[in-house]
Amino acid sequence: MNARLGKLYVFGVALFLALPFIIVAGVSFNEKKRLYFPPRGFSLDWYRDVLSTPEWFDPILTSLTVAAIATLVAIAIALPICFMMWRHGILFAKALFGLGLVPFMLPPVTSALGFLIFWSEIGGYGSFWATTISHSVFLVTIPLMMISLGLETVDEDLLDAAASLGATEAEIFKTVIFPLILPFIFGAAAFCFVLSMNEYIIAFMVAGFTVETLPIKVVNSLRYGYSPAMAAVSVFSVLAAAGLFMMVARFGDLLKMVGALDKTD
C-alpha cells in the first residue's frame, strides 16, 4: 500500500511539473493565430514557420551560435584553473576559482548591469561578441564547479602508476585525467549551453535589440500580439534541453556530476 501511494505521489508531482509544458504544447497546435487551450483545430504550420522563416530561424541560429561559443570559452577558462588548483595547489588558481563563483552569487540583473557598464565604457555595447563573452563569464561558474568535482573523483594512485611507467605530466593528463573527467566536462557543457540559450537579462542589457537571441525575439513578439509560434519555439527549446540532458544521463552519472551521490554509494 505504501509503495502504491509512493508511486501515486511521484506520478502526481511529475504531472504537476509537466502541466505547463503540456499546455504550451497544446497551444502550439492551434489552427488560427490564437492561444487557445485546448487547441481549436490542429495545425503544424507554426512549427514550419519557426524553422523556415528568417523571422524565427535567425534568432534561433544566433542563440545557438552564442551558446556554443560561450560554452566552449567557459570550459576553456575553467579547465586549466581547476586543474592547476587540484594538481598543483597554486594560490592564484584558487583566487581565480573563487572569483569565478561570483557571477552566480549575485542576482543576474546585477551581473547584467556590470556587463552593461563595462561594454559601454570600452565601446563594445550592442555587439555579438559582447553578448557572447558576457555569457561566457556569467556561466563559467558551472564548469568550475563540475570539473573540480570530477577531478576530486580521480584516484591519485592511477597518476602515480602512470608516472612510474615514465609518462610525462602532459601524457598523464591526456591519457588518464582527461578521459576520467570528460563526462563532467560534457555535463558542464550541457548546462552552460541550455542556460545560455534561455538567458534573457544579460543579452538584453548588453546588446538591447541589436543582437536578437531567441529569448529577446520571444519578448519582442509579445509587443505585436500573441502567436502559437512562440509556443512552438518553447516546445523546441524544452525538447532540445531534455534530449541534451538525456545524453548526459546516458553517457555519464548525472547525479554524481551534480554532487548528489558519491561513487562509493
URDAVEN-V37741 format. One record per run of one state. SS is the DSSP state (h for helix, s for strand, l for the rest). FROM is the first residue (numbers start at 0). LEN is the number of residues. If there is no record, write none. Layout:
# URDAVEN-V37741
ss=SS from=FROM len=LEN
ss=SS from=FROM len=LEN
This chain:
# URDAVEN-V37741
ss=l from=0 len=1
ss=h from=1 len=26
ss=l from=27 len=17
ss=h from=44 len=8
ss=l from=52 len=1
ss=h from=53 len=35
ss=l from=88 len=2
ss=h from=90 len=10
ss=l from=100 len=1
ss=h from=101 len=4
ss=l from=105 len=2
ss=h from=107 len=15
ss=l from=122 len=5
ss=h from=127 len=25
ss=l from=152 len=3
ss=h from=155 len=9
ss=l from=164 len=4
ss=h from=168 len=30
ss=l from=198 len=2
ss=h from=200 len=7
ss=l from=207 len=6
ss=h from=213 len=9
ss=l from=222 len=5
ss=h from=227 len=24
ss=l from=251 len=2
ss=h from=253 len=4
ss=l from=257 len=8
